[in-house]
């Protein structure tokens, strides 16, 4: 299914794409978001998926200041000239998202936050996240745990747990803008691992939606094995 901007969603839609990886776990001198897959940067694929659902002018790309020139050069080399907003990142993911949030001038609407190195997200997942957040206030993408799970105690003793009670969290994570802005007025905490944890800390409920096992976060060389290169 192809989504078109002319579908005129009721709520203004924004997206913050966070791309601050260094490439250390990828064992590469090139930041992983800039690595080429099938001739295009990973980050370009990610942005193209969001451009199917969100206007370019309402997409905020958060990059380390040091990477601006590299990204500009890649856009020229690959004829990718969509006018997304480019914002400098912060010292942590929390600070980077907050910097992106400050670039949104609207007072109401919906905002999706997504990892720049999750290029396999589908427009269907993105669309569902916006529609769910419009109804419930939030939409956090996740998938069920497939493997057996054990919890390890302080003494090193492990115990089996019911895997059906657990989910692996992905992005996008989409929220109503006013609540999201309120949550990010909180002081940063060490347990803020994603936007859902920030919202939960601020007292907002979290709604889970189905993601995809293909919606991986490219982090290590294993993620670039041939089986994962189905991008077009």
C-alpha positions as CSV (number, residue, x, y, z in Angstrom):
1,X,0.0,0.0,0.0
2,X,1.3,3.5,-0.9
3,X,0.4,6.3,1.4
4,X,0.0,9.8,0.0
5,X,0.3,13.1,1.7
6,X,-3.0,14.1,0.0
7,X,-4.8,11.7,2.4
8,X,-4.9,14.8,4.6
9,X,-4.4,13.4,8.1
10,X,-6.4,15.3,10.8
11,X,-3.4,16.0,13.0
12,X,-0.2,17.6,11.7
13,X,2.6,15.0,11.5
14,X,6.2,15.5,12.4
15,X,9.1,13.1,12.5
16,X,12.4,13.3,14.4
17,X,15.1,11.0,12.8
18,X,18.0,10.6,15.2
19,X,21.3,9.6,13.5
20,X,24.2,10.0,15.9
21,X,26.0,6.7,15.6
22,X,29.8,6.7,15.4
23,X,30.4,3.3,13.7
24,X,32.5,1.9,16.5
25,X,30.4,-1.3,16.9
26,X,30.3,-1.6,13.2
27,X,34.1,-1.6,13.2
28,X,34.0,1.1,10.5
29,X,35.6,4.6,10.3
30,X,32.3,5.7,8.6
31,X,29.3,6.4,10.8
32,X,26.9,3.5,10.2
33,X,24.1,5.8,9.0
34,X,26.3,6.8,6.1
35,X,27.3,3.3,5.0
36,X,26.1,2.3,1.6
37,X,23.6,-0.4,0.9
38,X,22.9,-1.2,-2.7
39,X,24.5,2.0,-3.6
40,X,22.6,4.4,-1.2
41,X,23.3,5.6,2.3
42,X,21.4,3.7,5.0
43,X,20.0,7.0,6.3
44,X,18.6,7.9,2.9
45,X,16.5,4.7,2.9
46,X,15.1,5.6,6.3
47,X,14.2,9.1,5.2
48,X,12.5,7.8,2.1
49,X,10.3,5.5,4.1
50,X,9.1,8.5,6.2
51,X,8.7,10.7,3.2
52,X,5.9,8.4,2.1
53,X,3.9,9.5,5.1
54,X,5.3,12.8,6.4
55,X,6.0,16.1,4.4
56,X,9.7,16.8,4.0
57,X,9.3,20.1,5.7
58,X,8.0,18.4,8.8
59,X,10.9,15.9,9.1
60,X,13.7,16.8,11.4
61,X,17.0,15.0,10.9
62,X,19.3,15.2,14.0
63,X,23.0,14.7,13.3
64,X,26.2,15.4,15.2
65,X,27.5,18.8,14.0
66,X,30.7,17.1,12.8
67,X,28.7,15.0,10.3
68,X,26.8,17.8,8.6
69,X,29.3,18.2,5.8
70,X,29.5,14.5,5.2
71,X,25.7,14.2,4.9
72,X,25.5,17.2,2.6
73,X,28.1,15.6,0.3
74,X,26.2,12.3,0.3
75,X,23.0,14.0,-0.6
76,X,24.7,15.7,-3.6
77,X,26.3,12.5,-4.7
78,X,23.1,10.5,-4.6
79,X,20.8,13.3,-5.8
80,X,18.8,13.3,-2.6
81,X,17.6,16.9,-2.2
82,X,14.5,16.6,0.0
83,X,14.3,19.7,2.2
84,X,14.2,18.1,5.6
85,X,15.3,20.2,8.6
86,X,18.8,19.5,9.8
87,X,19.4,20.0,13.6
88,X,22.6,19.5,15.6
89,X,22.5,16.6,18.1
90,X,23.3,16.7,21.7
91,X,25.6,14.7,24.0
92,X,23.0,11.9,24.5
93,X,19.9,10.5,22.7
94,X,17.7,12.4,25.2
95,X,19.4,15.7,24.4
96,X,19.3,15.0,20.6
97,X,15.6,14.3,20.6
98,X,15.0,17.4,22.7
99,X,17.0,19.5,20.2
100,X,14.8,18.1,17.4
101,X,11.7,18.7,19.4
102,X,12.6,22.4,19.8
103,X,12.7,22.8,16.0
104,X,8.9,22.0,15.9
105,X,7.0,25.3,16.1
106,X,3.4,23.8,16.1
107,X,1.6,23.5,19.5
108,X,-0.5,20.5,18.6
109,X,0.0,17.5,16.4
110,X,1.8,14.1,16.4
111,X,5.5,13.4,16.5
112,X,7.3,10.2,15.6
113,X,10.9,9.5,16.7
114,X,12.9,7.0,14.7
115,X,16.4,5.6,14.6
116,X,18.2,6.7,11.5
117,X,19.7,3.2,11.2
118,X,16.4,1.4,11.0
119,X,15.9,1.6,7.2
120,X,13.6,-1.4,7.0
121,X,10.6,0.2,8.6
122,X,7.6,0.2,6.4
123,X,5.2,3.1,5.6
124,X,2.4,0.8,7.0
125,X,4.1,0.7,10.4
126,X,4.7,4.5,10.4
127,X,1.1,5.1,9.3
128,X,-0.2,2.9,12.1
129,X,1.9,4.6,14.7
130,X,0.4,8.0,13.8
131,X,-3.1,6.7,13.7
132,X,-2.8,4.9,17.1
133,X,-1.1,7.9,18.7
134,X,-3.9,10.1,17.5
135,X,-6.4,7.9,19.3
136,X,-4.5,6.9,22.5
137,X,-1.7,9.5,22.9
138,X,1.2,7.1,22.2
139,X,2.3,4.3,19.9
140,X,5.5,2.4,20.7
141,X,6.5,-0.2,18.1
142,X,7.5,-3.6,19.3
143,X,7.7,-7.3,18.6
144,X,7.2,-10.4,20.8
145,X,10.2,-12.2,22.1
146,X,10.8,-15.4,20.1
147,X,13.6,-17.0,22.2
148,X,13.4,-18.4,25.7
149,X,14.2,-15.8,28.3
150,X,15.9,-16.1,31.7
151,X,16.4,-13.5,34.4
152,X,19.8,-13.5,36.2
153,X,19.9,-12.5,39.8
154,X,22.6,-10.7,41.8
155,X,24.1,-14.1,42.8
156,X,24.3,-15.3,39.2
157,X,21.4,-17.7,39.6
158,X,19.0,-17.6,36.7
159,X,15.3,-18.3,36.4
160,X,13.0,-18.9,33.4
161,X,10.4,-16.3,32.8
162,X,7.3,-16.3,30.6
163,X,8.5,-14.8,27.3
164,X,4.9,-14.0,26.3
165,X,5.0,-11.2,28.9
166,X,7.9,-9.5,27.2
167,X,8.4,-7.3,24.1
168,X,11.4,-6.1,22.2
169,X,11.0,-2.4,21.6
170,X,11.7,-0.7,18.3
171,X,11.0,2.6,16.7
172,X,9.1,4.6,15.5
173,X,7.7,5.7,18.8
174,X,5.0,8.3,18.2
175,X,3.2,10.6,20.6
176,X,0.8,13.5,20.8
177,X,3.0,16.6,20.6
178,X,1.8,18.5,23.6
179,X,2.4,15.6,26.0
180,X,5.7,14.8,24.4
181,X,6.9,18.4,24.9
182,X,5.8,18.3,28.5
183,X,7.7,15.0,29.1
184,X,10.9,16.4,27.7
185,X,10.9,19.2,30.2
186,X,12.0,16.5,32.7
187,X,15.6,16.4,33.9
188,X,17.5,13.6,32.0
189,X,17.7,10.3,33.9
190,X,20.2,7.5,33.4
191,X,17.4,5.0,32.8
192,X,16.0,7.0,29.8
193,X,16.8,4.5,27.0
194,X,14.1,5.6,24.6
195,X,11.3,8.1,24.3
196,X,8.8,5.7,25.9
197,X,10.8,5.6,29.1
198,X,10.8,9.5,29.2
199,X,7.0,9.6,28.6
200,X,6.4,6.9,31.3
201,X,8.6,8.8,33.8
202,X,6.4,11.9,33.2
203,X,3.3,9.9,33.9
204,X,1.9,9.2,30.5
205,X,0.6,5.8,29.5
206,X,2.2,3.8,26.8
207,X,0.4,2.0,24.0
208,X,2.2,-0.8,22.1
209,X,1.8,-1.5,18.4
210,X,3.1,-4.3,16.2
211,X,6.4,-3.8,14.6
212,X,8.3,-6.2,12.4
213,X,11.2,-8.6,12.9
214,X,12.7,-7.0,9.7
215,X,12.7,-3.6,11.3
216,X,16.2,-4.1,12.7
217,X,18.6,-1.5,14.0
218,X,21.8,-1.8,12.0
219,X,24.5,-1.9,14.6
220,X,27.1,-4.5,14.0
221,X,28.6,-6.2,10.8
222,X,26.3,-9.2,11.3
223,X,23.4,-6.9,10.5
224,X,24.8,-6.4,7.0
225,X,24.8,-10.0,6.0
226,X,23.1,-10.7,2.6
227,X,19.9,-11.8,4.2
228,X,19.2,-8.3,5.5
229,X,19.9,-6.4,2.3
230,X,16.5,-6.5,0.8
231,X,16.3,-2.7,0.2
232,X,15.1,-1.2,-3.0
